Amino acid sequence: MKFEITDLDEAEPGYLLGTVDMFGTLHHAEFIRVVENEKDEQVAWIPPDGENENESRLEDLQRYYPAYLATVQLPERDGEWLCVIFPYGR
């Protein structure tokens, strides 16, 4: 089974938003770019200008899943990305 992500747009540097259709139900797809720090810990990628909210997004995820989270590589995008998928509200 394969899911396709559509409307994938960069909301801000290192943060992408898209839509996934799973079994006929639309879901949000969020991607947060991450890197490893000098302690081999997973941390949010911060762009050179230092402007994004990825640190707080990653902290929110790690609060619920306190582990080294699996990442994906996206076509035509640099780096490693965490993928978060959740259903649209009604």
C-alpha positions, 0 to 999 in steps of 0.5 A, a space after each residue: 500500500 502506498 500513500 501519496 502526499 500532495 500539496 507539499 509546501 514549505 511553510 517556513 525553512 525546515 518545515 513542510 506541510 502537505 495532505 495525505 489521503 488514507 483510505 478516503 480520509 484526508 490527513 495533515 502531513 507535517 515534516 520537520 527537518 532534523 540534524 544530529 548535534 555533537 552529542 548524537 542527539 536529534 535536534 531541530 535544524 535551524 536555518 542560517 537566519 535562525 528563523 523558524 519554530 522547529 525547536 518547539 515543534 520537535 520538543 512537542 513530539 519528543 514530549 510524547 515520544 521520548 526517543 530518537 525518532 525515525 526520519 525520511 529523506 524527501 526527493 529534491 530536499 536536503 537533510 533528514 525529516 521527521 514525518 508527522 501525520 494526523 487526521 483533519 478535524 471535522 
